[in-house]
Amino acid sequence: MENIKKIRTYAFDFDGVISGYDGFKGVLHTGEPIEEVVKVIRILKEDGHKILIHSTRGEELLKKYCTEHDIPVDYFNRNPEIEGENPGKPIAYVYVDDRAVCYKGQKAEELVKEIYEFKAYWQ
């Protein structure tokens, strides 16, 4: 029997994940690409997966940045292959973000503590 790999969509945040970030400096300001993340995106694409950038940034800026830095991306801020009922959150298998607390089934008190103690790596 042939091993069929499931193609998935992986969503990446832009500021602080794909592009270096140390605080808001204007809508047109972007940082240098974070090479390890770009490498991950390229590996996922080589394996046949879809890449989505989920950001508060506009599509035009994101497309230009990715083109200039040769970052392979399929979608920007939405997944046209699978539309959810809320267009504010595109459907993806995994979300990669620098401002996230991962819910792993922990008790409420532990989760609240993680939320209150959260600090982005670049802060």
C-alpha positions in Angstrom: 0.0 0.0 0.0 1.3 3.4 -1.0 2.1 5.9 1.9 0.0 9.0 1.2 1.1 12.1 3.0 -1.6 14.5 4.1 -1.0 18.0 2.8 -1.6 20.6 5.6 -1.7 24.4 5.8 0.6 26.0 8.3 -0.1 29.6 9.4 2.8 31.8 10.4 2.5 35.2 12.1 4.6 37.9 10.3 6.1 40.3 12.9 8.4 38.6 15.3 8.2 35.2 13.4 9.0 35.7 9.8 10.3 39.3 10.1 12.5 40.5 12.9 10.5 42.7 15.3 11.3 44.8 18.4 8.1 46.9 18.7 5.9 48.9 16.3 7.8 51.5 14.3 5.2 52.3 11.6 3.1 50.4 9.1 5.8 50.3 6.5 8.7 49.3 8.8 9.7 45.6 8.6 12.6 43.8 10.0 15.1 41.4 8.3 13.9 37.9 7.7 14.4 35.5 10.6 16.4 32.9 8.7 15.6 29.8 10.8 11.9 30.4 10.3 12.3 31.0 6.6 14.2 27.7 6.4 11.3 26.0 8.1 8.9 27.5 5.6 11.0 26.3 2.7 11.2 22.8 4.2 7.4 22.6 4.7 6.9 23.8 1.1 9.4 21.3 -0.3 7.4 18.6 1.6 4.3 19.8 -0.3 2.5 21.7 2.4 0.7 25.1 2.1 2.0 28.2 3.9 -0.3 31.0 5.1 0.8 34.3 6.7 -1.7 35.4 9.3 -1.0 39.0 10.2 -2.5 42.4 11.0 -0.4 43.6 8.1 -2.0 44.1 4.7 -1.7 41.6 1.8 0.2 44.0 -0.5 3.0 44.6 2.0 3.3 40.9 2.9 3.4 39.8 -0.8 6.1 42.4 -1.5 8.2 41.4 1.5 8.0 37.7 0.6 8.8 38.3 -3.0 11.8 40.5 -2.1 13.1 37.8 0.3 12.2 34.8 -1.7 9.9 33.4 0.9 7.4 30.9 -0.6 3.9 31.6 0.6 0.5 30.4 -0.7 -2.0 32.6 1.1 -2.2 35.8 3.0 -4.6 36.3 5.9 -7.1 33.7 4.6 -7.2 30.2 3.4 -9.4 30.2 0.2 -9.3 26.3 0.1 -11.2 26.1 3.4 -13.4 29.0 4.4 -14.5 29.1 8.0 -17.5 31.0 9.3 -15.3 33.7 10.8 -13.0 35.3 8.1 -10.9 36.8 10.9 -9.2 33.4 11.6 -8.0 31.4 8.6 -8.2 27.6 9.0 -4.8 26.0 9.4 -3.4 22.9 11.0 -0.8 24.8 13.2 -0.4 28.5 14.0 3.1 29.7 14.6 3.1 33.0 16.6 5.5 34.9 18.9 2.6 36.1 21.1 0.8 32.9 21.9 0.2 30.8 25.0 -0.4 27.2 24.1 -3.4 25.5 25.8 -2.3 22.0 26.6 -5.1 21.0 29.0 -3.6 22.7 32.0 -5.8 23.8 35.0 -7.3 27.2 34.9 -4.9 28.6 37.6 -1.8 27.4 35.6 -3.2 28.9 32.4 -3.9 32.2 34.0 -0.4 32.2 35.5 1.1 31.6 32.0 -1.0 34.4 30.5 0.0 36.9 33.2 3.7 35.9 33.0 3.8 35.8 29.2 6.6 37.8 27.5 7.4 37.7 23.8 11.0 36.5 23.1 12.0 39.9 21.7 10.8 41.9 24.7 
